[in-house]
Amino acid sequence: MDCPRCESPLESYTLAGKRAVTCERCGYLGVSVEHRSEPKEIESWQAALDRFNDT
């Protein structure tokens, strides 16, 4: 199997019954990643100060 990034041969490792593939040349790990995230609500300075003063 070849690396989808650089087309070098992939190395395969097995540990505790789990198999992982990696490319020694470019660092590809074969792990799917989700690059989307939920937008976070940004706290205003006033809200932060109010929260601080309430403690």
N, C-alpha and C positions, 0 to 999 in steps of 0.2 A: 504494500500500500504506500502511495506517495503523499507527501504533504500538499494540502490544497493551497498553501501560500507560495512555497518555493520549489515544489516538486521534488524535494529530496526524499530519500526513503525514511519512513517513520519507524521509530523504536517502540516496542510494545512492552509494557511492564504489568505484572500481575501481583497483587498483594491482597491477601485475605479473600480471595475469590473475585476481586474487582480488577478489571482490566483498564489500563490507561494507555494512550498513545501520545508520543511527543516527538517533536522534531529537534534534533540537536543543533541544526544549522540556524533556524530562525526563531526557535522558542515556542512554536505552536504546541498547544497542549491538548487539543481535541475536546475542549470543554465548551458546551454551548453557553452563551451569555446573553442576558436580557439587558439591552442598553437603554430601555425606556424607564422612566420613573415618574411617580406621581408628583405634581408640583407641591412644594411645601409652602405653607402660609408663613409669610415673613412677619415677625413680631416688630411692631413699631417701637421707637425709642421710648415713647410715653408709656406704652403698655409694659415694657421691660422695667422702667423706673417704678411704675405703680406696683408691679409684682414684687420688686425688690423692697419697696417701702412697706408692703403688707406683712413682711416677715419679721 
